[in-house]
């Protein structure tokens, strides 16, 4: 059978996210390099939305979302790892422009 590529369609309220690469090593405000393996209290992560189900109302493909990566399911597609979660597991979204929000910018 030839290598057939299949389109992935998320169902119901599911969201597929790719974790942002900057969630590995990071620097503290004082300039100290913190390795990705350092244990920290529950740390939320940013990721990019790659797919949404038909019942997702507040998240769109291309949005950056804030979530807890420890509570999500991982899936591997063509060698890349993605996370699948429910829309209710998303804590915040970051978009170019918003009519309301915290007033903070990334």
MOBEL-V341557 format. One line per field, one symbol per residue. psi: psi as a letter, one per 20 degrees, with the letter a starting at -180 (. if undefined). burial: I if it has 16 or more other C-alpha atoms within 10 Angstrom, else O. A space follows every 50 residues. Layout:
psi=???
burial=???
This chain:
psi=pqoppqppoqqckqppqppphijdqrqrhijppoqhipprropqqqrppi qqrhjphipqpiqpqproihjrpqqpoliqprqprqhiiphqqorgqqhr biiqq.
burial=OOOOOOOOOIOOOIIIIIIOOOOOOOOOOOOOOOOOOOOOOOOOOIIIII IIIOOIOOIIOOIIIIIOIOOOOIOOOOOOOIIIIOIOIIOOIIOOOOOO OOOOOO
